[in-house]
Amino acid sequence: MGKKLNPVVRLSKLKLEGYSNGRSYESKDAGVAESLELTRLGCGYAVVPPGKTGCPFHVHHAEDEMFVILSGSGEYRFGKKKYQVKAGDVLGAPIGGPEYAHQLWNTGDKPLKYLAISSKSEMEICEYPDTKKIGFYGNNAGGGKRFRHITRDGMSLEYDDGDKDV
């Protein structure tokens, strides 16, 4: 028989995995939803150091997203506006086009800690307006990625490109 689910997760006990890329991107993250064996609700715990962000400016086409700021302060870029945020704030990122693109930066002098909560879909498309990228993601029920492809807007192949005549 499998291991018994513990329905309580203590954020302080989660194993954080580090990510960093270039000068802008750095975070330590842990899957909360996966720890609770949730399959239709996503939730991650993120810790972002001062002056950094955890991800590029992007918008989801299949999953709503919400952030709950636990500690620290930052700037929430949403569409063409920027909002100053701090502990106790809840941020929304609905499904939509570039006007709903979002990115959270730590502009404070302490780590920015937050929960990123999302609906879960089997397939997700993300648009990255700053770099004109489009990402296609297939999610499995356990939360891991089973398919990932990123391209640039405007790149296109014909349906039968590369296929041999039969």
Residue pairs with C-beta under 8 A, 6 or more apart in sequence:
5 36
5 37
7 36
9 32
9 35
9 36
11 30
11 32
11 45
11 70
14 30
14 32
14 35
14 45
15 30
16 28
16 29
16 30
16 45
16 47
17 28
17 29
17 30
18 26
18 27
18 28
19 25
19 26
19 27
19 28
19 29
19 54
20 26
20 27
24 52
24 53
25 52
25 53
25 54
25 55
25 56
26 48
26 49
26 52
26 54
27 46
27 47
27 48
27 49
27 52
27 53
27 54
27 55
28 46
28 47
29 44
29 45
29 46
29 47
29 54
30 44
30 45
31 43
31 44
31 45
31 143
32 43
32 44
32 45
32 115
33 41
33 42
33 43
33 44
33 143
34 142
34 143
36 43
38 143
39 120
39 141
39 142
39 143
40 119
40 120
41 117
41 118
41 119
41 120
42 63
42 116
42 117
42 118
42 119
42 120
42 143
43 115
43 116
43 117
43 118
44 115
44 116
45 113
45 114
45 115
45 116
46 54
46 112
46 113
46 114
46 115
46 116
47 111
47 112
47 113
48 54
48 72
48 74
48 104
48 105
48 106
48 111
48 112
48 113
48 114
49 106
49 111
49 112
50 106
50 107
50 108
50 109
50 110
50 111
50 112
51 106
51 107
52 105
52 106
53 103
53 104
53 105
53 106
54 104
55 103
56 103
56 128
56 130
56 131
57 77
57 101
57 102
57 103
57 128
57 129
57 130
58 101
58 102
58 103
58 126
58 127
58 128
58 129
58 135
59 93
59 96
59 97
59 98
59 100
59 101
59 102
59 126
59 127
59 129
60 93
60 95
60 118
60 124
60 125
60 126
61 95
61 96
61 124
61 125
61 126
61 127
62 95
62 121
62 123
62 124
62 125
63 95
63 118
63 119
63 120
63 121
63 124
64 92
64 93
64 94
64 95
64 118
64 119
65 92
65 93
65 102
65 116
65 117
65 118
66 90
66 91
66 92
66 93
66 116
66 117
66 118
67 76
67 90
67 91
67 93
67 104
67 114
67 115
67 116
67 117
68 89
68 90
68 91
68 114
68 115
68 117
69 85
69 86
69 87
69 88
69 89
69 90
69 91
69 112
69 113
69 114
70 87
70 113
70 114
70 115
71 87
71 110
71 111
71 112
71 113
72 86
72 87
72 106
72 108
72 110
72 111
72 112
72 113
72 114
73 84
73 85
73 86
73 87
73 106
73 107
73 108
73 110
73 112
74 84
74 85
74 86
74 104
74 105
74 106
74 107
74 108
74 112
75 82
75 83
75 84
75 85
75 104
75 105
75 107
76 82
76 83
76 84
76 85
76 91
76 102
76 103
76 104
76 105
77 101
77 102
77 103
77 104
77 105
78 91
78 93
78 100
78 101
78 102
79 98
79 99
79 100
79 101
79 102
80 99
83 91
84 107
85 91
85 104
91 102
91 104
93 100
93 102
94 100
97 127
98 127
98 129
101 127
101 128
101 129
104 112
104 114
106 112
120 139
120 143
121 139
122 138
122 139
123 136
123 137
123 138
123 139
124 135
124 136
124 137
124 138
124 139
125 134
125 135
125 136
125 137
126 134
126 135
126 137
127 133
127 134
127 135
127 153
128 134
128 135
131 152
132 152
132 153
132 154
133 150
133 151
133 152
133 153
134 150
134 151
134 152
134 153
135 148
135 149
135 150
136 147
136 148
136 149
136 150
136 151
137 145
137 147
137 148
138 145
138 146
138 147
138 148
139 145
139 146
140 146
